[in-house]
């Protein structure tokens, strides 16, 4: 679990930064926006899993 936690934290930080980048880069391709939304959904799922485990 110790090895997995830092990676999850990094993913959370990226998910928080992605919406800001989206606002700045309005001309970004749809593929990147879809990736960011998928990442955010994954982060939410991981948070729920961690809460249940705790």
mmCIF entry with sequence, helices, sheets and N, C-alpha, C, O atoms, coordinates in Angstrom:
data_MODEL
# 
_entry.id   MODEL 
# 
_entity.id                         1 
_entity.type                       polymer 
_entity.pdbx_number_of_molecules   1 
# 
_entity_poly.entity_id                      1 
_entity_poly.type                           'polypeptide(L)' 
_entity_poly.nstd_linkage                   no 
_entity_poly.nstd_monomer                   no 
_entity_poly.pdbx_seq_one_letter_code       
;(UNK)(UNK)(UNK)(UNK)(UNK)(UNK)(UNK)(UNK)(UNK)(UNK)(UNK)(UNK)(UNK)(UNK)(UNK)(UNK)
(UNK)(UNK)(UNK)(UNK)(UNK)(UNK)(UNK)(UNK)(UNK)(UNK)(UNK)(UNK)(UNK)(UNK)(UNK)(UNK)
(UNK)(UNK)(UNK)(UNK)(UNK)(UNK)(UNK)(UNK)(UNK)(UNK)(UNK)(UNK)(UNK)(UNK)(UNK)(UNK)
(UNK)(UNK)(UNK)(UNK)(UNK)(UNK)
;
_entity_poly.pdbx_seq_one_letter_code_can   XXXXXXXXXXXXXXXXXXXXXXXXXXXXXXXXXXXXXXXXXXXXXXXXXXXXXX 
_entity_poly.pdbx_strand_id                 A 
# 
loop_
_entity_poly_seq.entity_id 
_entity_poly_seq.num 
_entity_poly_seq.mon_id 
_entity_poly_seq.hetero 
1 1  UNK n 
1 2  UNK n 
1 3  UNK n 
1 4  UNK n 
1 5  UNK n 
1 6  UNK n 
1 7  UNK n 
1 8  UNK n 
1 9  UNK n 
1 10 UNK n 
1 11 UNK n 
1 12 UNK n 
1 13 UNK n 
1 14 UNK n 
1 15 UNK n 
1 16 UNK n 
1 17 UNK n 
1 18 UNK n 
1 19 UNK n 
1 20 UNK n 
1 21 UNK n 
1 22 UNK n 
1 23 UNK n 
1 24 UNK n 
1 25 UNK n 
1 26 UNK n 
1 27 UNK n 
1 28 UNK n 
1 29 UNK n 
1 30 UNK n 
1 31 UNK n 
1 32 UNK n 
1 33 UNK n 
1 34 UNK n 
1 35 UNK n 
1 36 UNK n 
1 37 UNK n 
1 38 UNK n 
1 39 UNK n 
1 40 UNK n 
1 41 UNK n 
1 42 UNK n 
1 43 UNK n 
1 44 UNK n 
1 45 UNK n 
1 46 UNK n 
1 47 UNK n 
1 48 UNK n 
1 49 UNK n 
1 50 UNK n 
1 51 UNK n 
1 52 UNK n 
1 53 UNK n 
1 54 UNK n 
# 
_struct_asym.id          A 
_struct_asym.entity_id   1 
# 
loop_
_struct_conf.conf_type_id 
_struct_conf.id 
_struct_conf.pdbx_PDB_helix_id 
_struct_conf.beg_label_comp_id 
_struct_conf.beg_label_asym_id 
_struct_conf.beg_label_seq_id 
_struct_conf.pdbx_beg_PDB_ins_code 
_struct_conf.end_label_comp_id 
_struct_conf.end_label_asym_id 
_struct_conf.end_label_seq_id 
_struct_conf.pdbx_end_PDB_ins_code 
_struct_conf.beg_auth_comp_id 
_struct_conf.beg_auth_asym_id 
_struct_conf.beg_auth_seq_id 
_struct_conf.end_auth_comp_id 
_struct_conf.end_auth_asym_id 
_struct_conf.end_auth_seq_id 
_struct_conf.pdbx_PDB_helix_class 
_struct_conf.details 
_struct_conf.pdbx_PDB_helix_length 
HELX_P HELX_P1 AA1 UNK A 2  ? UNK A 24 ? UNK A 2  UNK A 24 1 ? 23 
HELX_P HELX_P2 AA2 UNK A 30 ? UNK A 53 ? UNK A 30 UNK A 53 1 ? 24 
# 
_struct_conf_type.id          HELX_P 
_struct_conf_type.criteria    ? 
_struct_conf_type.reference   ? 
# 
loop_
_atom_site.group_PDB 
_atom_site.id 
_atom_site.type_symbol 
_atom_site.label_atom_id 
_atom_site.label_alt_id 
_atom_site.label_comp_id 
_atom_site.label_asym_id 
_atom_site.label_entity_id 
_atom_site.label_seq_id 
_atom_site.pdbx_PDB_ins_code 
_atom_site.Cartn_x 
_atom_site.Cartn_y 
_atom_site.Cartn_z 
_atom_site.occupancy 
_atom_site.B_iso_or_equiv 
_atom_site.pdbx_formal_charge 
_atom_site.auth_seq_id 
_atom_site.auth_comp_id 
_atom_site.auth_asym_id 
_atom_site.auth_atom_id 
_atom_site.pdbx_PDB_model_num 
ATOM 1   N N  . UNK A 1 1  ? 0.839   -1.214 0.000   1.00 0.00 ? 1  UNK A N  1 
ATOM 2   C CA . UNK A 1 1  ? 0.000   0.000  0.000   1.00 0.00 ? 1  UNK A CA 1 
ATOM 3   C C  . UNK A 1 1  ? 0.868   1.255  0.000   1.00 0.00 ? 1  UNK A C  1 
ATOM 4   O O  . UNK A 1 1  ? 0.509   2.269  -0.598  1.00 0.00 ? 1  UNK A O  1 
ATOM 5   N N  . UNK A 1 2  ? 2.017   1.176  0.680   1.00 0.00 ? 2  UNK A N  1 
ATOM 6   C CA . UNK A 1 2  ? 2.893   2.356  0.761   1.00 0.00 ? 2  UNK A CA 1 
ATOM 7   C C  . UNK A 1 2  ? 3.361   2.794  -0.626  1.00 0.00 ? 2  UNK A C  1 
ATOM 8   O O  . UNK A 1 2  ? 3.481   3.988  -0.900  1.00 0.00 ? 2  UNK A O  1 
ATOM 9   N N  . UNK A 1 3  ? 3.619   1.833  -1.482  1.00 0.00 ? 3  UNK A N  1 
ATOM 10  C CA . UNK A 1 3  ? 4.102   2.173  -2.837  1.00 0.00 ? 3  UNK A CA 1 
ATOM 11  C C  . UNK A 1 3  ? 2.971   2.745  -3.691  1.00 0.00 ? 3  UNK A C  1 
ATOM 12  O O  . UNK A 1 3  ? 3.213   3.583  -4.560  1.00 0.00 ? 3  UNK A O  1 
ATOM 13  N N  . UNK A 1 4  ? 1.749   2.301  -3.450  1.00 0.00 ? 4  UNK A N  1 
ATOM 14  C CA . UNK A 1 4  ? 0.607   2.727  -4.279  1.00 0.00 ? 4  UNK A CA 1 
ATOM 15  C C  . UNK A 1 4  ? 0.137   4.125  -3.898  1.00 0.00 ? 4  UNK A C  1 
ATOM 16  O O  . UNK A 1 4  ? -0.252  4.899  -4.772  1.00 0.00 ? 4  UNK A O  1 
ATOM 17  N N  . UNK A 1 5  ? 0.166   4.462  -2.616  1.00 0.00 ? 5  UNK A N  1 
ATOM 18  C CA . UNK A 1 5  ? -0.378  5.749  -2.160  1.00 0.00 ? 5  UNK A CA 1 
ATOM 19  C C  . UNK A 1 5  ? 0.234   6.964  -2.852  1.00 0.00 ? 5  UNK A C  1 
ATOM 20  O O  . UNK A 1 5  ? -0.519  7.819  -3.318  1.00 0.00 ? 5  UNK A O  1 
ATOM 21  N N  . UNK A 1 6  ? 1.572   7.089  -2.945  1.00 0.00 ? 6  UNK A N  1 
ATOM 22  C CA . UNK A 1 6  ? 2.152   8.277  -3.603  1.00 0.00 ? 6  UNK A CA 1 
ATOM 23  C C  . UNK A 1 6  ? 1.699   8.416  -5.051  1.00 0.00 ? 6  UNK A C  1 
ATOM 24  O O  . UNK A 1 6  ? 1.501   9.532  -5.532  1.00 0.00 ? 6  UNK A O  1 
ATOM 25  N N  . UNK A 1 7  ? 1.533   7.299  -5.747  1.00 0.00 ? 7  UNK A N  1 
ATOM 26  C CA . UNK A 1 7  ? 1.085   7.344  -7.147  1.00 0.00 ? 7  UNK A CA 1 
ATOM 27  C C  . UNK A 1 7  ? -0.341  7.888  -7.210  1.00 0.00 ? 7  UNK A C  1 
ATOM 28  O O  . UNK A 1 7  ? -0.665  8.689  -8.086  1.00 0.00 ? 7  UNK A O  1 
ATOM 29  N N  . UNK A 1 8  ? -1.195  7.449  -6.275  1.00 0.00 ? 8  UNK A N  1 
ATOM 30  C CA . UNK A 1 8  ? -2.588  7.929  -6.254  1.00 0.00 ? 8  UNK A CA 1 
ATOM 31  C C  . UNK A 1 8  ? -2.617  9.422  -5.980  1.00 0.00 ? 8  UNK A C  1 
ATOM 32  O O  . UNK A 1 8  ? -3.409  10.155 -6.572  1.00 0.00 ? 8  UNK A O  1 
ATOM 33  N N  . UNK A 1 9  ? -1.738  9.878  -5.067  1.00 0.00 ? 9  UNK A N  1 
ATOM 34  C CA . UNK A 1 9  ? -1.680  11.314 -4.750  1.00 0.00 ? 9  UNK A CA 1 
ATOM 35  C C  . UNK A 1 9  ? -1.284  12.087 -6.002  1.00 0.00 ? 9  UNK A C  1 
ATOM 36  O O  . UNK A 1 9  ? -1.857  13.138 -6.290  1.00 0.00 ? 9  UNK A O  1 
ATOM 37  N N  . UNK A 1 10 ? -0.306  11.572 -6.748  1.00 0.00 ? 10 UNK A N  1 
ATOM 38  C CA . UNK A 1 10 ? 0.126   12.254 -7.978  1.00 0.00 ? 10 UNK A CA 1 
ATOM 39  C C  . UNK A 1 10 ? -1.031  12.335 -8.971  1.00 0.00 ? 10 UNK A C  1 
ATOM 40  O O  . UNK A 1 10 ? -1.227  13.365 -9.616  1.00 0.00 ? 10 UNK A O  1 
ATOM 41  N N  . UNK A 1 11 ? -1.789  11.259 -9.091  1.00 0.00 ? 11 UNK A N  1 
ATOM 42  C CA . UNK A 1 11 ? -2.935  11.246 -10.015 1.00 0.00 ? 11 UNK A CA 1 
ATOM 43  C C  . UNK A 1 11 ? -3.965  12.277 -9.584  1.00 0.00 ? 11 UNK A C  1 
ATOM 44  O O  . UNK A 1 11 ? -4.569  12.944 -10.424 1.00 0.00 ? 11 UNK A O  1 
ATOM 45  N N  . UNK A 1 12 ? -4.169  12.411 -8.278  1.00 0.00 ? 12 UNK A N  1 
ATOM 46  C CA . UNK A 1 12 ? -5.127  13.397 -7.764  1.00 0.00 ? 12 UNK A CA 1 
ATOM 47  C C  . UNK A 1 12 ? -4.691  14.798 -8.138  1.00 0.00 ? 12 UNK A C  1 
ATOM 48  O O  . UNK A 1 12 ? -5.509  15.614 -8.562  1.00 0.00 ? 12 UNK A O  1 
ATOM 49  N N  . UNK A 1 13 ? -3.398  15.083 -7.984  1.00 0.00 ? 13 UNK A N  1 
ATOM 50  C CA . UNK A 1 13 ? -2.872  16.417 -8.302  1.00 0.00 ? 13 UNK A CA 1 
ATOM 51  C C  . UNK A 1 13 ? -3.076  16.703 -9.789  1.00 0.00 ? 13 UNK A C  1 
ATOM 52  O O  . UNK A 1 13 ? -3.491  17.802 -10.156 1.00 0.00 ? 13 UNK A O  1 
ATOM 53  N N  . UNK A 1 14 ? -2.785  15.716 -10.650 1.00 0.00 ? 14 UNK A N  1 
ATOM 54  C CA . UNK A 1 14 ? -2.954  15.907 -12.095 1.00 0.00 ? 14 UNK A CA 1 
ATOM 55  C C  . UNK A 1 14 ? -4.421  16.161 -12.428 1.00 0.00 ? 14 UNK A C  1 
ATOM 56  O O  . UNK A 1 14 ? -4.729  16.997 -13.277 1.00 0.00 ? 14 UNK A O  1 
ATOM 57  N N  . UNK A 1 15 ? -5.325  15.447 -11.766 1.00 0.00 ? 15 UNK A N  1 
ATOM 58  C CA . UNK A 1 15 ? -6.760  15.605 -12.029 1.00 0.00 ? 15 UNK A CA 1 
ATOM 59  C C  . UNK A 1 15 ? -7.209  17.010 -11.637 1.00 0.00 ? 15 UNK A C  1 
ATOM 60  O O  . UNK A 1 15 ? -8.046  17.616 -12.305 1.00 0.00 ? 15 UNK A O  1 
ATOM 61  N N  . UNK A 1 16 ? -6.634  17.523 -10.532 1.00 0.00 ? 16 UNK A N  1 
ATOM 62  C CA . UNK A 1 16 ? -7.005  18.867 -10.089 1.00 0.00 ? 16 UNK A CA 1 
ATOM 63  C C  . UNK A 1 16 ? -6.467  19.918 -11.052 1.00 0.00 ? 16 UNK A C  1 
ATOM 64  O O  . UNK A 1 16 ? -7.087  20.965 -11.238 1.00 0.00 ? 16 UNK A O  1 
ATOM 65  N N  . UNK A 1 17 ? -5.315  19.645 -11.666 1.00 0.00 ? 17 UNK A N  1 
ATOM 66  C CA . UNK A 1 17 ? -4.707  20.625 -12.581 1.00 0.00 ? 17 UNK A CA 1 
ATOM 67  C C  . UNK A 1 17 ? -5.357  20.583 -13.969 1.00 0.00 ? 17 UNK A C  1 
ATOM 68  O O  . UNK A 1 17 ? -5.391  21.599 -14.663 1.00 0.00 ? 17 UNK A O  1 
ATOM 69  N N  . UNK A 1 18 ? -5.867  19.430 -14.374 1.00 0.00 ? 18 UNK A N  1 
ATOM 70  C CA . UNK A 1 18 ? -6.411  19.265 -15.736 1.00 0.00 ? 18 UNK A CA 1 
ATOM 71  C C  . UNK A 1 18 ? -7.525  20.266 -16.068 1.00 0.00 ? 18 UNK A C  1 
ATOM 72  O O  . UNK A 1 18 ? -7.478  20.857 -17.147 1.00 0.00 ? 18 UNK A O  1 
ATOM 73  N N  . UNK A 1 19 ? -8.528  20.491 -15.200 1.00 0.00 ? 19 UNK A N  1 
ATOM 74  C CA . UNK A 1 19 ? -9.590  21.453 -15.554 1.00 0.00 ? 19 UNK A CA 1 
ATOM 75  C C  . UNK A 1 19 ? -9.037  22.848 -15.816 1.00 0.00 ? 19 UNK A C  1 
ATOM 76  O O  . UNK A 1 19 ? -9.524  23.549 -16.702 1.00 0.00 ? 19 UNK A O  1 
ATOM 77  N N  . UNK A 1 20 ? -8.025  23.258 -15.056 1.00 0.00 ? 20 UNK A N  1 
ATOM 78  C CA . UNK A 1 20 ? -7.421  24.580 -15.264 1.00 0.00 ? 20 UNK A CA 1 
ATOM 79  C C  . UNK A 1 20 ? -6.769  24.649 -16.640 1.00 0.00 ? 20 UNK A C  1 
ATOM 80  O O  . UNK A 1 20 ? -6.911  25.640 -17.356 1.00 0.00 ? 20 UNK A O  1 
ATOM 81  N N  . UNK A 1 21 ? -6.053  23.589 -17.003 1.00 0.00 ? 21 UNK A N  1 
ATOM 82  C CA . UNK A 1 21 ? -5.392  23.564 -18.312 1.00 0.00 ? 21 UNK A CA 1 
ATOM 83  C C  . UNK A 1 21 ? -6.438  23.591 -19.419 1.00 0.00 ? 21 UNK A C  1 
ATOM 84  O O  . UNK A 1 21 ? -6.231  24.206 -20.465 1.00 0.00 ? 21 UNK A O  1 
ATOM 85  N N  . UNK A 1 22 ? -7.556  22.924 -19.184 1.00 0.00 ? 22 UNK A N  1 
ATOM 86  C CA . UNK A 1 22 ? -8.628  22.906 -20.184 1.00 0.00 ? 22 UNK A CA 1 
ATOM 87  C C  . UNK A 1 22 ? -9.152  24.323 -20.419 1.00 0.00 ? 22 UNK A C  1 
ATOM 88  O O  . UNK A 1 22 ? -9.380  24.719 -21.563 1.00 0.00 ? 22 UNK A O  1 
ATOM 89  N N  . UNK A 1 23 ? -9.343  25.080 -19.352 1.00 0.00 ? 23 UNK A N  1 
ATOM 90  C CA . UNK A 1 23 ? -9.844  26.448 -19.477 1.00 0.00 ? 23 UNK A CA 1 
ATOM 91  C C  . UNK A 1 23 ? -8.847  27.299 -20.258 1.00 0.00 ? 23 UNK A C  1 
ATOM 92  O O  . UNK A 1 23 ? -9.238  28.130 -21.077 1.00 0.00 ? 23 UNK A O  1 
ATOM 93  N N  . UNK A 1 24 ? -7.552  27.085 -19.999 1.00 0.00 ? 24 UNK A N  1 
ATOM 94  C CA . UNK A 1 24 ? -6.520  27.878 -20.691 1.00 0.00 ? 24 UNK A CA 1 
ATOM 95  C C  . UNK A 1 24 ? -6.432  27.474 -22.159 1.00 0.00 ? 24 UNK A C  1 
ATOM 96  O O  . UNK A 1 24 ? -6.402  28.325 -23.048 1.00 0.00 ? 24 UNK A O  1 
ATOM 97  N N  . UNK A 1 25 ? -6.391  26.167 -22.399 1.00 0.00 ? 25 UNK A N  1 
ATOM 98  C CA . UNK A 1 25 ? -6.250  25.674 -23.782 1.00 0.00 ? 25 UNK A CA 1 
ATOM 99  C C  . UNK A 1 25 ? -7.626  25.295 -24.318 1.00 0.00 ? 25 UNK A C  1 
ATOM 100 O O  . UNK A 1 25 ? -8.021  24.131 -24.256 1.00 0.00 ? 25 UNK A O  1 
ATOM 101 N N  . UNK A 1 26 ? -8.342  26.262 -24.836 1.00 0.00 ? 26 UNK A N  1 
ATOM 102 C CA . UNK A 1 26 ? -9.697  26.001 -25.347 1.00 0.00 ? 26 UNK A CA 1 
ATOM 103 C C  . UNK A 1 26 ? -9.627  25.250 -26.676 1.00 0.00 ? 26 UNK A C  1 
ATOM 104 O O  . UNK A 1 26 ? -10.547 24.511 -27.024 1.00 0.00 ? 26 UNK A O  1 
ATOM 105 N N  . UNK A 1 27 ? -8.535  25.441 -27.416 1.00 0.00 ? 27 UNK A N  1 
ATOM 106 C CA . UNK A 1 27 ? -8.394  24.812 -28.736 1.00 0.00 ? 27 UNK A CA 1 
ATOM 107 C C  . UNK A 1 27 ? -7.805  23.403 -28.653 1.00 0.00 ? 27 UNK A C  1 
ATOM 108 O O  . UNK A 1 27 ? -7.433  22.823 -29.673 1.00 0.00 ? 27 UNK A O  1 
ATOM 109 N N  . UNK A 1 28 ? -7.720  22.848 -27.428 1.00 0.00 ? 28 UNK A N  1 
ATOM 110 C CA . UNK A 1 28 ? -7.150  21.509 -27.269 1.00 0.00 ? 28 UNK A CA 1 
ATOM 111 C C  . UNK A 1 28 ? -8.063  20.469 -27.920 1.00 0.00 ? 28 UNK A C  1 
ATOM 112 O O  . UNK A 1 28 ? -9.280  20.653 -27.934 1.00 0.00 ? 28 UNK A O  1 
ATOM 113 N N  . UNK A 1 29 ? -7.505  19.382 -28.457 1.00 0.00 ? 29 UNK A N  1 
ATOM 114 C CA . UNK A 1 29 ? -8.310  18.337 -29.099 1.00 0.00 ? 29 UNK A CA 1 
ATOM 115 C C  . UNK A 1 29 ? -9.241  17.649 -28.102 1.00 0.00 ? 29 UNK A C  1 
ATOM 116 O O  . UNK A 1 29 ? -8.988  17.652 -26.898 1.00 0.00 ? 29 UNK A O  1 
ATOM 117 N N  . UNK A 1 30 ? -10.312 17.065 -28.614 1.00 0.00 ? 30 UNK A N  1 
ATOM 118 C CA . UNK A 1 30 ? -11.298 16.418 -27.747 1.00 0.00 ? 30 UNK A CA 1 
ATOM 119 C C  . UNK A 1 30 ? -10.691 15.204 -27.035 1.00 0.00 ? 30 UNK A C  1 
ATOM 120 O O  . UNK A 1 30 ? -11.110 14.862 -25.929 1.00 0.00 ? 30 UNK A O  1 
ATOM 121 N N  . UNK A 1 31 ? -9.710  14.556 -27.663 1.00 0.00 ? 31 UNK A N  1 
ATOM 122 C CA . UNK A 1 31 ? -9.100  13.366 -27.064 1.00 0.00 ? 31 UNK A CA 1 
ATOM 123 C C  . UNK A 1 31 ? -8.509  13.696 -25.692 1.00 0.00 ? 31 UNK A C  1 
ATOM 124 O O  . UNK A 1 31 ? -8.658  12.920 -24.748 1.00 0.00 ? 31 UNK A O  1 
ATOM 125 N N  . UNK A 1 32 ? -7.838  14.849 -25.580 1.00 0.00 ? 32 UNK A N  1 
ATOM 126 C CA . UNK A 1 32 ? -7.238  15.229 -24.293 1.00 0.00 ? 32 UNK A CA 1 
ATOM 127 C C  . UNK A 1 32 ? -8.324  15.483 -23.256 1.00 0.00 ? 32 UNK A C  1 
ATOM 128 O O  . UNK A 1 32 ? -8.176  15.086 -22.100 1.00 0.00 ? 32 UNK A O  1 
ATOM 129 N N  . UNK A 1 33 ? -9.418  16.143 -23.655 1.00 0.00 ? 33 UNK A N  1 
ATOM 130 C CA . UNK A 1 33 ? -10.502 16.432 -22.707 1.00 0.00 ? 33 UNK A CA 1 
ATOM 131 C C  . UNK A 1 33 ? -11.122 15.125 -22.206 1.00 0.00 ? 33 UNK A C  1 
ATOM 132 O O  . UNK A 1 33 ? -11.448 14.996 -21.026 1.00 0.00 ? 33 UNK A O  1 
ATOM 133 N N  . UNK A 1 34 ? -11.280 14.155 -23.118 1.00 0.00 ? 34 UNK A N  1 
ATOM 134 C CA . UNK A 1 34 ? -11.839 12.864 -22.715 1.00 0.00 ? 34 UNK A CA 1 
ATOM 135 C C  . UNK A 1 34 ? -10.899 12.176 -21.735 1.00 0.00 ? 34 UNK A C  1 
ATOM 136 O O  . UNK A 1 34 ? -11.342 11.576 -20.756 1.00 0.00 ? 34 UNK A O  1 
ATOM 137 N N  . UNK A 1 35 ? -9.597  12.265 -22.004 1.00 0.00 ? 35 UNK A N  1 
ATOM 138 C CA . UNK A 1 35 ? -8.621  11.643 -21.096 1.00 0.00 ? 35 UNK A CA 1 
ATOM 139 C C  . UNK A 1 35 ? -8.718  12.259 -19.709 1.00 0.00 ? 35 UNK A C  1 
ATOM 140 O O  . UNK A 1 35 ? -8.718  11.548 -18.703 1.00 0.00 ? 35 UNK A O  1 
ATOM 141 N N  . UNK A 1 36 ? -8.801  13.597 -19.659 1.00 0.00 ? 36 UNK A N  1 
ATOM 142 C CA . UNK A 1 36 ? -8.856  14.289 -18.362 1.00 0.00 ? 36 UNK A CA 1 
ATOM 143 C C  . UNK A 1 36 ? -10.111 13.882 -17.593 1.00 0.00 ? 36 UNK A C  1 
ATOM 144 O O  . UNK A 1 36 ? -10.054 13.659 -16.384 1.00 0.00 ? 36 UNK A O  1 
ATOM 145 N N  . UNK A 1 37 ? -11.243 13.784 -18.291 1.00 0.00 ? 37 UNK A N  1 
ATOM 146 C CA . UNK A 1 37 ? -12.487 13.397 -17.615 1.00 0.00 ? 37 UNK A CA 1 
ATOM 147 C C  . UNK A 1 37 ? -12.374 11.963 -17.088 1.00 0.00 ? 37 UNK A C  1 
ATOM 148 O O  . UNK A 1 37 ? -12.832 11.675 -15.982 1.00 0.00 ? 37 UNK A O  1 
ATOM 149 N N  . UNK A 1 38 ? -11.772 11.069 -17.867 1.00 0.00 ? 38 UNK A N  1 
ATOM 150 C CA . UNK A 1 38 ? -11.590 9.689  -17.431 1.00 0.00 ? 38 UNK A CA 1 
ATOM 151 C C  . UNK A 1 38 ? -10.682 9.635  -16.208 1.00 0.00 ? 38 UNK A C  1 
ATOM 152 O O  . UNK A 1 38 ? -10.942 8.878  -15.273 1.00 0.00 ? 38 UNK A O  1 
ATOM 153 N N  . UNK A 1 39 ? -9.608  10.445 -16.212 1.00 0.00 ? 39 UNK A N  1 
ATOM 154 C CA . UNK A 1 39 ? -8.692  10.493 -15.073 1.00 0.00 ? 39 UNK A CA 1 
ATOM 155 C C  . UNK A 1 39 ? -9.442  10.946 -13.827 1.00 0.00 ? 39 UNK A C  1 
ATOM 156 O O  . UNK A 1 39 ? -9.278  10.360 -12.757 1.00 0.00 ? 39 UNK A O  1 
ATOM 157 N N  . UNK A 1 40 ? -10.273 11.997 -13.961 1.00 0.00 ? 40 UNK A N  1 
ATOM 158 C CA . UNK A 1 40 ? -11.023 12.515 -12.811 1.00 0.00 ? 40 UNK A CA 1 
ATOM 159 C C  . UNK A 1 40 ? -11.960 11.427 -12.276 1.00 0.00 ? 40 UNK A C  1 
ATOM 160 O O  . UNK A 1 40 ? -12.084 11.256 -11.063 1.00 0.00 ? 40 UNK A O  1 
ATOM 161 N N  . UNK A 1 41 ? -12.617 10.695 -13.176 1.00 0.00 ? 41 UNK A N  1 
ATOM 162 C CA . UNK A 1 41 ? -13.529 9.628  -12.747 1.00 0.00 ? 41 UNK A CA 1 
ATOM 163 C C  . UNK A 1 41 ? -12.759 8.549  -12.008 1.00 0.00 ? 41 UNK A C  1 
ATOM 164 O O  . UNK A 1 41 ? -13.226 8.037  -10.990 1.00 0.00 ? 41 UNK A O  1 
ATOM 165 N N  . UNK A 1 42 ? -11.563 8.195  -12.520 1.00 0.00 ? 42 UNK A N  1 
ATOM 166 C CA . UNK A 1 42 ? -10.731 7.191  -11.864 1.00 0.00 ? 42 UNK A CA 1 
ATOM 167 C C  . UNK A 1 42 ? -10.338 7.663  -10.473 1.00 0.00 ? 42 UNK A C  1 
ATOM 168 O O  . UNK A 1 42 ? -10.350 6.881  -9.523  1.00 0.00 ? 42 UNK A O  1 
ATOM 169 N N  . UNK A 1 43 ? -9.986  8.949  -10.348 1.00 0.00 ? 43 UNK A N  1 
ATOM 170 C CA . UNK A 1 43 ? -9.581  9.508  -9.046  1.00 0.00 ? 43 UNK A CA 1 
ATOM 171 C C  . UNK A 1 43 ? -10.740 9.418  -8.058  1.00 0.00 ? 43 UNK A C  1 
ATOM 172 O O  . UNK A 1 43 ? -10.553 9.043  -6.901  1.00 0.00 ? 43 UNK A O  1 
ATOM 173 N N  . UNK A 1 44 ? -11.940 9.767  -8.525  1.00 0.00 ? 44 UNK A N  1 
ATOM 174 C CA . UNK A 1 44 ? -13.120 9.698  -7.644  1.00 0.00 ? 44 UNK A CA 1 
ATOM 175 C C  . UNK A 1 44 ? -13.340 8.260  -7.185  1.00 0.00 ? 44 UNK A C  1 
ATOM 176 O O  . UNK A 1 44 ? -13.646 8.016  -6.018  1.00 0.00 ? 44 UNK A O  1 
ATOM 177 N N  . UNK A 1 45 ? -13.183 7.310  -8.103  1.00 0.00 ? 45 UNK A N  1 
ATOM 178 C CA . UNK A 1 45 ? -13.369 5.896  -7.762  1.00 0.00 ? 45 UNK A CA 1 
ATOM 179 C C  . UNK A 1 45 ? -12.330 5.458  -6.733  1.00 0.00 ? 45 UNK A C  1 
ATOM 180 O O  . UNK A 1 45 ? -12.653 4.741  -5.786  1.00 0.00 ? 45 UNK A O  1 
ATOM 181 N N  . UNK A 1 46 ? -11.077 5.892  -6.920  1.00 0.00 ? 46 UNK A N  1 
ATOM 182 C CA . UNK A 1 46 ? -10.009 5.517  -5.985  1.00 0.00 ? 46 UNK A CA 1 
ATOM 183 C C  . UNK A 1 46 ? -10.277 6.114  -4.611  1.00 0.00 ? 46 UNK A C  1 
ATOM 184 O O  . UNK A 1 46 ? -10.042 5.458  -3.596  1.00 0.00 ? 46 UNK A O  1 
ATOM 185 N N  . UNK A 1 47 ? -10.768 7.354  -4.567  1.00 0.00 ? 47 UNK A N  1 
ATOM 186 C CA . UNK A 1 47 ? -11.080 7.992  -3.283  1.00 0.00 ? 47 UNK A CA 1 
ATOM 187 C C  . UNK A 1 47 ? -12.160 7.204  -2.554  1.00 0.00 ? 47 UNK A C  1 
ATOM 188 O O  . UNK A 1 47 ? -12.062 6.995  -1.344  1.00 0.00 ? 47 UNK A O  1 
ATOM 189 N N  . UNK A 1 48 ? -13.193 6.765  -3.276  1.00 0.00 ? 48 UNK A N  1 
ATOM 190 C CA . UNK A 1 48 ? -14.272 5.987  -2.665  1.00 0.00 ? 48 UNK A CA 1 
ATOM 191 C C  . UNK A 1 48 ? -13.713 4.673  -2.123  1.00 0.00 ? 48 UNK A C  1 
ATOM 192 O O  . UNK A 1 48 ? -14.070 4.253  -1.022  1.00 0.00 ? 48 UNK A O  1 
ATOM 193 N N  . UNK A 1 49 ? -12.841 4.024  -2.890  1.00 0.00 ? 49 UNK A N  1 
ATOM 194 C CA . UNK A 1 49 ? -12.253 2.758  -2.467  1.00 0.00 ? 49 UNK A CA 1 
ATOM 195 C C  . UNK A 1 49 ? -11.431 2.955  -1.203  1.00 0.00 ? 49 UNK A C  1 
ATOM 196 O O  . UNK A 1 49 ? -11.515 2.143  -0.282  1.00 0.00 ? 49 UNK A O  1 
ATOM 197 N N  . UNK A 1 50 ? -10.629 4.031  -1.144  1.00 0.00 ? 50 UNK A N  1 
ATOM 198 C CA . UNK A 1 50 ? -9.781  4.287  0.025   1.00 0.00 ? 50 UNK A CA 1 
ATOM 199 C C  . UNK A 1 50 ? -10.643 4.560  1.251   1.00 0.00 ? 50 UNK A C  1 
ATOM 200 O O  . UNK A 1 50 ? -10.319 4.107  2.349   1.00 0.00 ? 50 UNK A O  1 
ATOM 201 N N  . UNK A 1 51 ? -11.740 5.301  1.073   1.00 0.00 ? 51 UNK A N  1 
ATOM 202 C CA . UNK A 1 51 ? -12.643 5.594  2.195   1.00 0.00 ? 51 UNK A CA 1 
ATOM 203 C C  . UNK A 1 51 ? -13.268 4.303  2.717   1.00 0.00 ? 51 UNK A C  1 
ATOM 204 O O  . UNK A 1 51 ? -13.379 4.114  3.929   1.00 0.00 ? 51 UNK A O  1 
ATOM 205 N N  . UNK A 1 52 ? -13.675 3.419  1.816   1.00 0.00 ? 52 UNK A N  1 
ATOM 206 C CA . UNK A 1 52 ? -14.284 2.157  2.226   1.00 0.00 ? 52 UNK A CA 1 
ATOM 207 C C  . UNK A 1 52 ? -13.268 1.298  2.976   1.00 0.00 ? 52 UNK A C  1 
ATOM 208 O O  . UNK A 1 52 ? -13.612 0.671  3.977   1.00 0.00 ? 52 UNK A O  1 
ATOM 209 N N  . UNK A 1 53 ? -12.018 1.264  2.502   1.00 0.00 ? 53 UNK A N  1 
ATOM 210 C CA . UNK A 1 53 ? -10.975 0.452  3.139   1.00 0.00 ? 53 UNK A CA 1 
ATOM 211 C C  . UNK A 1 53 ? -10.674 0.968  4.541   1.00 0.00 ? 53 UNK A C  1 
ATOM 212 O O  . UNK A 1 53 ? -10.463 0.188  5.470   1.00 0.00 ? 53 UNK A O  1 
ATOM 213 N N  . UNK A 1 54 ? -10.656 2.307  4.685   1.00 0.00 ? 54 UNK A N  1 
ATOM 214 C CA . UNK A 1 54 ? -10.366 2.900  5.996   1.00 0.00 ? 54 UNK A CA 1 
ATOM 215 C C  . UNK A 1 54 ? -11.535 2.620  6.944   1.00 0.00 ? 54 UNK A C  1 
ATOM 216 O O  . UNK A 1 54 ? -11.502 3.030  8.104   1.00 0.00 ? 54 UNK A O  1 
# 
